[in-house]
Amino acid sequence: MERESMAFDVVIVGAGPSGLSAACRLMQLSQEQDKELSVCVVEKGSEVGAHIISGAVFEPTALNELFPNWKELGAPLNTPVSSDDIYVLRSEEKSIKVPNLFVPKTMHNEGNYIISLGNLTRWLAEQAESLGVEIFPGFAAQEVLFNDDGSVRGIATGDMGISASGDEKDSFMPGMELHAKYTLFSEGCRGHLGKQLISHFKLDEGRDPQHYGIGIKELWDITPEKHQQGLVVHTAGWPLAESGSTGGGFLYHLENNQVVLGLITDLSYSNPHLSPFEEFQRFKKSPVIKQYLEGGKRVSYGARALAKGGPQSLPEMTFPGGLLIGCDAGTMNGAKIKGSHTAMKSGMIAAEEVFKSVSAGSEGGNKLESFDAAFKASWLYKELHQQRNFGPAMHKFGNIFGAAFAFADLNIFNGKLPFTLHDTTPDYAQLKPAAESSPINYPKPDGVITFDRLSSVFLSNTNHEEDQPCHLKLKDATIPLKQNLPAYNEPAQRYCPAGVYEIVMDEDSGENRFQINSQNCVHCKTCDIKDPAQNITWIAPEGAGGPNYPNM
């Protein structure tokens, strides 16, 4: 069946901070210069914000530029940061509070806000639509379309109503082609089309490999007497330090007697027995964190990978017919543990360069060479360059000595040391054989502070149409049992925070089989990143499938 098509000046893939900021800026320029412009945003979530998850302490730098009157417009920035506490957790019971004097300046949050990023993107979508942007939630971009000359022509949304066997069901609806002069890819970290474009155009040639973390987060209602609105708590050390892994924890006090808490585990860890989900459960047992949770109730759960390689890992962001923006490229500032303001700014720069080209009469398909110069002239580039050594230092020296290096680099030398550290080993290549690694015995959840995966996934409101093709593709179906199981005790059983992958005993044959529970998938992309054989490819499932995060 031939697909219908629609033409726009600009198509944007993903209604996150970068994509929506790009859409808003395009339409602002269109109105300022009285030039008609058609802009479309496609979003795979059931609604804008459904798949958005972040800490989040938000720096309003880019928002101040995009909407200087955001307070009057009702942007959901309701909780200014009132104080910062940083702890080094020495063990489950012991901790040291870091004196403010020794905290890297990037970790100071004066002037920032504790927010729900999902709610901010919902607000940005409202602004975009009021400016004339067309937003289509529930439609997953499944395929990049190319012109005859090799430039990007747009995208095709996925067919809907396909059974697991590949047959058309009664509900079948073919995907639609969306053609554009320029297509902006803002799918978030490890976007599946962005990954294809990086490979197709060799955008990462000469760059360090991208590095990632897996962030696991919960939202809690806590008792009013324990609530300290505006308090930001960050931790390093235990429990990850016990296995020589790096990362850190957070707990932020929102409004309405709520806190958000989470643990970021760097996916450069080497022990295949490690489970980021179980490490997060252990993290909550520290008195620094537990004191706020006791007597409270967990109300939401989610997980997402984050790109934290820094500018050394940033691919070329332009290619003929489009750009990669935000976390699809990897613009997060790892030293600040913030990527929303940088993602927004990358989208705004892209919008300005696209608008110049379209308003000059370009029919698109060209490579926007001007973007690179505009990017390097921006505060975004300067900010990323300043913190370029932070991530590699953490990987090379660990959290404690890495933090000491970061303090000297950022507080004393202001990021101007005459060298740049590199980390050239991909995260998936860091795993050691299971036989050479110490087993980790995780305690059973108590159902009060600590929980299991399935009850957690339930709180993410994750749902996929049951009879549809599996969106987790194995290049070689034999690798999990023949290669990963004997070498690494098949780490997919542990690195997935949603219980998607299992080794189960087949009742008929009595032999092991590798089971994929794709219904559970929260779209975190960790499997696509950490599988040691690079055998798992995540692709977008049928539109509207996945988590439905409230207030995350």
ABEGO torsion letter per residue (X at the ends): XBBBBBBBABBBBEBBAAAAAAAAAAAAAAAAAGBBBBBBBBBABABBGAABBBOBBBBAAAAAAABAAAAAAGBBBABBBABBBBBBBABAABBBBBBAAABBAAABABGBBBBBAAAAAAAAAAAAAAAGBBBBBGBBBABBBBBAAGBBAEBBBBBBGBBAAGBBBAABBBBBBBBBABBBBBAEBGBAAAAAAAAAAGAABGBBBBBBBBBBBBBBBBBAAABBBGBBBBBBEOAAAAAGBBEBBBBBBBBGGBBBBBBBBBAABABAABBAAAAAAAAAABAAAAAAABGBBBABBBBBBBBAAEAAABBBABBBGBBBBEAAAGABBAAAGBAAAAAAAAAAAAAAAAAAAAAAGBAEGBBBAAAAAAAAABAAAAAAAAAAAAAAAAAAAEAAAAAAAAAAAAAAAGGABABBBBBABBAAAABBBAAABBBBBBBBBAGAABBBAAAAAAAAGBBBBABBBBABBBABAAAAAAAAAAAAGGAAAAABAAGABBBBBBAAAGBBBBBBBAAABAGAGAAAAABAAGABBBBBBBBGBEBBBBGX
